[in-house]
Amino acid sequence: MTLDLGNVTFDCHNAAALAEFYARLLDRAVDPDANEFFATVGATAGVSPVLMFTQVPERTPGKNSIHLDFHTAEWLESIEHAVGLGAEHIADFDEYGKVWATLADPEGNLFDIGKD
């Protein structure tokens, strides 16, 4: 039996708006027919995993137990780009031989940008 990762799903308040944030962060397009209730990034382009955004009445409170980790050689530039798109720069870390920044997207979901 083999499992493939198909989607990374975000519960959110406005699916189209949060999809637009991640599409711009990753230099991709929001898939057609996005709306405030449901949106995807990567399905039309065949990118895997697809980022999927679904509107929910209320989010689970507290820290994300799963979050996205991005990696880049243009670390500072990528952090600045994310902040320019509406992310909040939470903190920088240098642990276990790895350097990364933790940020929050416009709806408060945490994600990291690691330095290659």
C-alpha positions in Angstrom: 0.0 0.0 0.0 1.3 3.4 -1.0 0.1 6.8 0.2 0.8 10.0 -1.6 0.5 13.5 -0.1 -2.2 15.2 -2.1 -3.1 18.4 -0.3 -2.0 20.6 2.6 -5.2 22.0 3.9 -5.7 25.3 5.7 -8.8 26.0 7.7 -9.4 29.7 7.4 -11.8 32.6 7.5 -11.4 33.7 3.8 -10.1 30.9 1.5 -9.4 33.1 -1.5 -7.5 35.8 0.4 -5.3 33.3 2.2 -4.7 31.3 -1.1 -3.6 34.6 -2.7 -1.1 35.2 0.1 0.5 31.8 -0.4 0.3 32.0 -4.2 2.2 35.3 -4.1 4.7 34.0 -1.5 5.5 31.0 -3.8 5.3 32.9 -7.1 2.3 30.7 -8.2 -1.2 31.4 -9.3 -4.4 30.8 -7.3 -6.4 28.1 -9.3 -9.5 29.3 -11.1 -12.9 29.5 -9.3 -11.4 30.5 -6.0 -13.9 32.1 -3.6 -14.1 33.0 0.1 -15.3 29.4 0.9 -12.8 27.3 -1.1 -9.5 27.9 -3.0 -6.5 25.9 -4.2 -2.9 26.7 -5.3 -1.1 24.3 -7.5 -3.8 22.0 -8.8 -4.1 23.5 -12.3 -0.3 23.7 -12.6 0.1 20.0 -11.5 2.2 21.0 -8.4 2.2 18.6 -5.5 1.2 18.9 -2.8 -1.7 21.2 -3.7 -2.4 23.9 -1.1 -6.1 23.8 -0.3 -8.0 26.5 1.7 -11.4 25.9 3.2 -13.5 28.4 5.1 -14.5 27.2 8.6 -16.8 28.9 11.2 -14.0 29.0 13.8 -10.4 27.9 13.9 -8.9 25.6 16.5 -7.3 27.8 19.1 -3.6 27.6 20.0 -0.4 26.8 18.2 -0.4 24.9 14.9 0.7 21.3 15.5 1.7 21.1 11.9 3.2 23.9 9.9 4.9 24.5 6.5 8.7 24.7 6.3 10.1 26.6 3.3 13.8 26.6 2.5 15.8 29.1 0.4 19.3 30.5 -0.2 17.7 34.0 -0.3 16.7 33.8 3.3 16.5 37.5 4.4 14.9 38.5 1.0 12.3 35.8 1.4 11.4 36.9 4.9 11.1 40.5 3.8 8.9 39.4 0.8 6.6 37.4 3.1 6.3 40.4 5.5 5.6 42.7 2.5 2.7 40.3 1.6 1.2 40.6 5.1 3.0 38.0 7.2 4.2 38.8 10.7 7.9 38.0 11.5 7.7 36.2 14.9 11.3 35.2 15.7 14.6 33.9 14.3 16.2 30.6 15.4 19.7 29.1 15.2 19.5 25.6 16.7 20.6 22.1 15.9 22.8 23.4 13.0 19.8 25.0 11.3 18.8 28.6 10.9 15.2 29.6 10.3 12.6 32.3 10.9 9.1 31.7 12.2 6.4 33.8 10.6 2.6 34.0 10.8 0.4 34.4 7.7 -2.4 37.0 7.6 -4.7 34.6 9.5 -2.1 33.7 12.1 -1.0 30.3 10.8 2.6 29.7 11.6 5.2 28.8 9.0 9.0 28.8 8.8 11.5 30.0 6.3 14.8 28.1 6.6 18.2 29.1 5.4 19.9 26.8 2.9 
